């Protein structure tokens, strides 16, 4: 798979990760607040959906987020690396 290395090197997502939810998993963890998903999806104005979705994502460098992810036993957070590729639901 060609990852468009120049984009990845400067922190930009690849085209495939922007168009395919399954491909995004291969670029790393995406931590989000599951309790806020319904709230974001219920945004009354369509023009607010993008910002509402952004507010669901969590900062993977925030010590509180890392601690919560470790407590939830999410692999790849903190000092424990992931043991392999993500599983398919």
URFENZI-V865839 format. One record per pair of residues at least 24 apart in sequence whose C-alpha atoms are under 8 Angstrom apart, sorted by the first residue. I is the first residue (numbers start at 1). J is the second residue. D is the distance in whole Angstrom. If there is no record, write none. Layout:
i->I j->J d->D
i->I j->J d->D
//
This chain:
i->25 j->86 d->7
i->26 j->85 d->7
i->26 j->86 d->8
i->29 j->76 d->7
i->30 j->57 d->7
i->30 j->58 d->8
i->31 j->57 d->6
i->31 j->58 d->5
i->31 j->59 d->7
i->31 j->60 d->7
i->32 j->56 d->5
i->32 j->57 d->4
i->32 j->58 d->5
i->33 j->57 d->6
i->33 j->58 d->7
//
